Amino acid sequence: MIDETASSIITYSTVTSISGPLLFVKNIKGVSYGEIVNVIAPDDEKRTGQVLEISEDIAVVQVFEGTQGLDTYKTSVRFLGETIKIAVSQDMLGRIFSGSGKVIDAGPQIFAEDRLDITGSPINPYAREFPREFIQTGISSIDGLNTLIRGQKLPLFSGSGLPHNNIAAQIARQAKVLGKEEEFAVIFAAMGITTEEARFFRSDFENTGALERVILFLNLADSPAAERLITPRIALSVAEYLAYEYDYHCLVILTDMTNYAEALREISAAREEVPGRRGYPGYLYTDLATIYERAGRIKGQKGTITQLPILSMPSDDITHPIPDLSGYITEGQLIVDRDLNRRGIYPPIDPMPSLSRLMREGIGQNRTHVCHKPVADQMFAGYSQGRNLRDLVAVVGEESLSSNDKKYLDFADRFENEFLQQGYYEERDILDTLELAWDLLSDIPEVELKRIPPKMLNTYHPRYRGAKKLSIDDPEP
């Protein structure tokens, strides 16, 4: 706790102006960037803020609860001499917090085991270990074709009105690590969401029992923009504590990073900074990197931090600054497709523009299955050819297609309706996903399966192995 009676803590009544969520305090001395302040309103209400900028003798203070009701005459600011810290504990699992880390469920206050600076510490690149282990989400379009790896940062790009919240909740509910028993936790941080969305997340996790291993942070749309900027950092600080102190494998889901960036733009405008692309601050890339780069594995540490940020692209524009810059920092992307959603396919993740750059490193023998990579390559090839033939049929008609072409056309339909299509509460393990993939591929003539080595084809094709099921321990043929 902070001793507010200490001689080093000074209270100033020199607020010169108020702009949006910002206060400008003059004649300050000994104040540090990032320092926490108490803002005392005219009615003696105490609010929390943080120093955003120091220029000569003026400090710019960001007020987390907003500046409504404050004035420049009776408002005072008390600088507390330390940065924002979050009280962390293993007991946070199964609990629900506000975007600023305050308990908002019916449970007791958390007894702090430690207090961590929410800005975290940058990971030394030399200390990083390459991500190699598989995280099973239970969703075939991800596990089979764009696999999530422990320590990876893999964003989900979506659009307005698409079911990215459902996908996020399903992943949070189903995600697990395979193999020996290891601790696994999901830290779910929702930013700028509506009350209805918050109610959906809470009820979904509570009713399915998933909340036992989830830590839920909820920042509502009517909460101050300043709070939105600290929510993902609080979530990541908790994940770092569980990963590096208790050896948890943590999956951090951040939704919606677009709301975060909008809050950053609002604060930047209030500071009258020179805008960059589409009005976002020029340091948007750097700011996003301070969040995304906190994912990873560290040598000598059992725990890992994996990130799944969710971004709703304005006007479905993938070149918009937020998804564009996120793509440079992260290791791939999952694309939620509006056309698939319009045709009733859930989850509408289009595998063709999606990409997991670390997939190759985390799949294969003793991780998923020895046939995983060739089967995934063949599924991509078959679906791509089937989609191309759909365009051709629109021009020349299906009657002009060869028998092989018609098989690929049928394959594309089955791929979408059986492989991509999946119930909201339907969980498929990786072997179920690969069995389904082999079933779809068995409709294509074997001579066409050129991306699967002949020995592997003769060993694991349903025609040759019969009713024998795939096993994670199956050997290289």
HELIX and SHEET records of a PDB file:
HELIX    1   1 GLN A   90  MET A   92  5                                   3    
HELIX    2   2 PRO A  125  ALA A  127  5                                   3    
HELIX    3   3 SER A  140  ASP A  143  1                                   4    
HELIX    4   4 HIS A  164  GLN A  174  1                                  11    
HELIX    5   5 THR A  195  THR A  208  1                                  14    
HELIX    6   6 ALA A  210  ARG A  213  5                                   4    
HELIX    7   7 ALA A  225  TYR A  246  1                                  22    
HELIX    8   8 MET A  257  ALA A  270  1                                  14    
HELIX    9   9 ARG A  277  GLY A  279  5                                   3    
HELIX   10  10 LEU A  284  TYR A  292  1                                   9    
HELIX   11  11 PRO A  314  ASP A  316  5                                   3    
HELIX   12  12 PRO A  321  ILE A  329  1                                   9    
HELIX   13  13 ARG A  338  ARG A  342  1                                   5    
HELIX   14  14 MET A  359  GLY A  362  1                                   4    
HELIX   15  15 HIS A  372  VAL A  396  1                                  25    
HELIX   16  16 GLU A  398  SER A  400  5                                   3    
HELIX   17  17 SER A  403  ARG A  414  1                                  12    
HELIX   18  18 PHE A  415  LEU A  420  3                                   6    
HELIX   19  19 ILE A  430  LEU A  441  1                                  12    
HELIX   20  20 GLU A  446  GLU A  448  5                                   3    
HELIX   21  21 PRO A  454  TYR A  460  1                                   7    
HELIX   22  22 PRO A  462  ARG A  465  1                                   4    
SHEET    1   A 7 ILE A  10  TYR A  12  0                                        
SHEET    2   A 7 SER A  76  THR A  83 -1                                        
SHEET    3   A 7 GLU A  35  ILE A  40 -1                                        
SHEET    4   A 7 LYS A  46  SER A  55 -1                                        
SHEET    5   A 7 ILE A  58  VAL A  63 -1                                        
SHEET    6   A 7 LEU A  22  LYS A  26 -1                                        
SHEET    7   A 7 VAL A  15  SER A  19 -1                                        
SHEET    1   B 2 LYS A  85  VAL A  88  0                                        
SHEET    2   B 2 ASP A 114  ASP A 117 -1                                        
SHEET    1   C 8 ILE A  96  SER A  98  0                                        
SHEET    2   C 8 VAL A 214  LEU A 220  1                                        
SHEET    3   C 8 PHE A 184  ILE A 193  1                                        
SHEET    4   C 8 HIS A 249  THR A 255  1                                        
SHEET    5   C 8 THR A 304  MET A 313  1                                        
SHEET    6   C 8 LEU A 156  GLY A 159  1                                        
SHEET    7   C 8 GLY A 332  VAL A 336  1                                        
SHEET    8   C 8 ILE A 349  SER A 356 -1                                        
SHEET    1   D 7 ILE A  96  SER A  98  0                                        
SHEET    2   D 7 VAL A 214  LEU A 220  1                                        
SHEET    3   D 7 PHE A 184  ILE A 193  1                                        
SHEET    4   D 7 HIS A 249  THR A 255  1                                        
SHEET    5   D 7 THR A 304  MET A 313  1                                        
SHEET    6   D 7 GLY A 296  ILE A 298 -1                                        
SHEET    7   D 7 ARG A 128  GLU A 129 -1                                        
SHEET    1   E 3 LEU A 148  ILE A 149  0                                        
SHEET    2   E 3 PHE A 134  GLN A 136 -1                                        
SHEET    3   E 3 LYS A 176  VAL A 177 -1                                        
END                                                                             
